[in-house]
Amino acid sequence: MPLQNRVAPDGELCAVSARGMFMGNRGGRIHDPETQKLTGRTHASRRWLCCSTTYKDWHRDVWGKFYTELFFFDEVTALAAGHRPCFFCRKEDAKRFADNWMHCEGLEKPPSSDEMDKVLHEQRCGHKKSPASLPVINPHEDWPDGTVVQVADTFLALKEGRWWSWSFEGYTPVSNTLPDQVTLVTPPQIIKILRDGYAPKWGAFNT
C-alpha cells in the first residue's frame, strides 16, 4: 500500500503509486513513524516547500523520525498546492521566485522566506476548512501558464493558451469547452508570480 504522500493540486494528500518530479514538505512531521499514517494535521508550520528529489549524495528514509516527505507530479502541482521552491536544494529557482515576487509587488528587495510563507499560508486551500472560500474566475480570460483550476472533480492546468486535464499520471487534452465560472486552485499570489514570468517545470503530457 503506497504511503499517503502524493499531493494533489488542492493540497490533498493521496495514496497513489505514481512517482513525482519533486519532493517537498510542510515544515515538519505530520505522520506517525511507527504506523506510517498521517496524524490528521495538514501541516507542521507555514513553511511549505517544493524540493528536488535528489541533493548531492544524500539519502533519506521516507517517513522516518523527522519531517514528512511529500511528492508532487510536477512543479505546477506544487505551486497550486501552495508550496514554494526551497532555498536549500533549489537555490536558483527559489531566487527567481523571490525576484518575481519582489518585481510584481514593487518591493525594493526580495521578500524573506517568512514573509512569503505568511502570505501563501493565508491563500492555500490545503488547510482551509471551506472550499467555498476559494476564488471563482472566468477561465476564458487572460491567465498565465501554470494556472490550475477545478471543475467538479477535475483539475485543469493552463499551458500556452490551452487547458489540460491533470492527473498523477500526466496531462491529457480537454475536449469540452470550460464553463464561464471555475474555481481557482493556484493561490492568487502565485498567479501574480507566474504572470511576472516565473516558469514552472511541467510533467508529462499524454496527447
PyMOL commands that set and color helices and strands:
alter all, ss='L'
color gray80, all
select helices_A, chain A and resi 75-80+91-105+113-123+131-133+188-195
alter helices_A, ss='H'
color red, helices_A
select strands_A, chain A and resi 6-7+13-14+22-26+31-32+37-38+48-52+70-72+84-85+136-137+148-151+154-159+162-165+172-173+182-184
alter strands_A, ss='S'
color yellow, strands_A
deselect
rebuild
show_as cartoon
